[in-house]
Amino acid sequence: MRTAPILALATALGLAACGSETEAQKEVGAQAEAIEESYDAEAELVESLAEGAPEAEQNAAEARAGDLRQQGDAEREHLESMADELDELKEPEQQGQQ
């Protein structure tokens, strides 16, 4: 269902492999932010669809929205962490080329 994180990661890894680490980090950051915003937008949609529903449904929607926001945060943090790891792997490689 969620292919965006996988596509973003593939794009980021490809850029990290062929571009400078600064460009790759910027791209990963942009992708991570877009993914998180997507989860936030989905959470807002879930909440808005539950407006006017019985209290139990509203509470369930709020819980689902909270889960979506947490998942978005986790995806962003994971992508940023992977970008940092790639940079750490590239540093010794770049030092060896100097």
Residue pairs with C-beta under 8 A, 6 or more apart in sequence:
4 34
4 35
4 38
5 35
5 75
5 78
5 79
8 28
8 31
8 32
8 34
8 35
8 79
9 31
9 79
9 82
11 27
11 31
12 24
12 27
12 28
12 31
12 79
12 82
12 83
13 82
13 86
15 23
15 24
15 27
15 28
16 24
16 28
16 83
16 86
16 87
16 90
19 27
21 86
21 87
21 90
24 83
24 86
24 87
25 83
25 87
28 79
28 80
28 82
28 83
29 80
29 83
31 79
32 75
32 76
32 77
32 79
32 80
33 76
35 72
35 75
35 76
35 79
36 72
36 73
36 75
36 76
37 72
38 72
39 68
39 69
39 71
39 72
39 73
39 75
40 68
40 69
40 72
42 68
43 64
43 65
43 66
43 68
43 69
43 72
44 65
46 61
46 64
46 65
46 68
47 61
47 62
47 65
49 61
50 57
50 58
50 60
50 61
50 62
51 58
53 61
